[in-house]
Amino acid sequence: MKRVRIAVFIGPKGRGSNMRAIVDACRHGRLHADVAAVYCSNPDSPAIQNLEIPVRDPLNPNLLEDLRNLQVDLICLAGYLRLLPSEVVHSFSGAILNIHPALLPKFGGKGMYGVRVHEAVLAAGEKESGCTVHLVTENYDEGQIVLQKKCPVLTGDTPESLAERILPLEHEAYVEAIQNWIGAHQSARNASL
């Protein structure tokens, strides 16, 4: 069975912890996959230091061609705050995942990322929060929900304490969602043979 090739897109300033969770899951055999490349627009980002995986520019005008040359099967967005070019979204339809630090469809959309999401959850008086893995479309956070993990919002929570509890759920959810995608992808490939 062919190993799935993943491209991970990360933001220019983040820690890259979801990307690292995916890389670790590949390296330790929890995913039948390899990270072919990480796309990051900031060559000085702490997330990509000592990575030992090719790092590429997500703003490359030939991005689709680059992904095809790398034989990428699945794209994973991990803190990437831009919309992908429409030709990439269409060419990889059903094969682009994103992780969001709230229970979509609430608290999503343009500008809803990082601490802002947790501030909005607390301001709304929600009793639970969590994370969502969803398919990517041409609009922010509107794709089909693939998997969610939940946790309670506790009395006295701050945006930071809530984020700290959700982050391990993100790592768990993303790896599980990729496992599910790989399983479905392999089943579809076997059915077509």
N, C-alpha and C positions, 0 to 999 in steps of 0.2 A: 504494500500500500504506500503510495507516494506521500511524502511529508508535505504538508501545506506550507506555503511560503507567505509570510506575513510582513506587511510594511506598517510600521507604527509611526503616527504623526503626533508630535508633542508640541507644546507651546514653548515660546522662547525663554520664559522665566521660571517655569515650574520645576518641581523636584524630580519629576519623571518616575514617581513611585509606581504608577499603573503600568508604564512601559517596562519597568524593572520586574514587576510581577509577571508580565507576559514572557519576558526573556528568561526569567528563572524557571517558569513552568515548562518552557521549551527545553531548556538545558537539563532539567531534572526528570524529563520523561512524562510529565503530567499532560503535556500537549504533544500530539504527533505532528509537530510543526517546527519551523525555524524562522527567526526574525531575519529577513533578507536585508532590511535597511531600516534605519530610523530617520525620519524627516524632521528637521528642526532648523528654523531660520536664524538662530543665534549660535554661531560657532563657539561662543564662550559660555553657553549654558552649562550650569553645573550638572545637569541631568545627563549630559553626553560625555562627560570626562571619564576616561578609562573604560569606555564601553565595549571595545573590541568588536563592534558591528559597524559596517559602513554608515556614515551619516551623510544625508543628502539634503538639498535645498527644496523645501516644499513650494517655493515661489518660482521654481524653474518653469519657463514657458512651455517646455516639452515634457511636463510631468507625466502625462498619460503614456508617452513613448518610454519614458524612464521606467515606469512601473511595469510595462509590458516586457521591456528588456530584462528586468529582474525576475520575470515570470511570477509575479505576485498573484496569489490566489485571494487573499483577504487583506483588507485595510482596516486598521484599528486606530481610532482617534483617541488620544489620551491627554486631555488638557489642551487640545488644538482648538483655538478659538476662531478660526476663519472657516468660511464655507469653502468646500472643495470646488474646483472648476466643474461646470455642468457636464463636460465630456467625460470626466473621471467618474462622477456620480452615475451617469448613464452606463458607461462601460462596465462598472463594477456594481451594478444594481443588485441588491441582495447580498453583497459581499463587502459592505462597509459598516463597521460597528462603531458606536461611540458610548462612552461611559459618562453619566451625568449624576452629580451628587445630590439628587432629590428624587422623589417619587413622581415621575412624569405621569400625566400631562401637566401637573401643577409645577410651578416654579421653574419653567423652562423658557427658552426663547433667547433672542439677541440680548446680550448684556447680562444674562443670568449665568454666572460662573463663579467659582471660588467662594469666598466668604459672603458674597452678595446673596447666594442661594440660601445659605444657612440663616442669614439675617432675615430674609423674607419668610422662611419657614417659622422662625421664632415670632416674628411680628404678626403672623397670621394665627398664632395660637395653636398650631398643629400638635396633635398628640403623638404622631409618629412621623418619621422621616426615613431616609435610606438612600438607595442608589438605584439607577436604572441603566441597563444596557439596551440600546435601541439601534435599529437600522437607520442609516443616514440617507436623507433626501437632500433636495436643494434648499430646504429651509431648516433653521436651527431647531433641533429637538422635537421634530414633528414625525419622525419615522416610527414604524411599527415597534412596539415594545417587545423585547426578546426575553428579558429577565429582570426581576427586581428583588432586592434584599431590603428588609425593613429593620428598624430599631426604634425604641421609644424615644420621644423627646422628654427629657427629665426636667423636673422643677429646678430652676437655677442654671439651666444650660446656657452657655454663651455660644455665639457662632463658632468659636474655636473649639470648645469642648464637644459640640455636636459634630463638627468636621472630624475631630480626632476619633470619635466612635464610628463614623461612617467610612473612613478611609480603608480600614481592613475589610469591610464589607465590599468595597469597590474592587479590591484586589481579588477577592474570592469570586464575586459575581462575574468579573470580566473573564477570568480563566474558565469558569463554568460555561459562560455564554460561548466562548471560543470552542470549547470541547463540544458543545451541542452543535455549533455551526459545522465543525469538522465532521461530526457524525452524520449530519444531514447531507453534507456535501459528498461524502464518500458513498452514502447510500444511493444518492441520485446518480452518481457516476457509475456505480455497479449496475443499477437498473438500466442504464442506457447502453451497457455493453452487450 
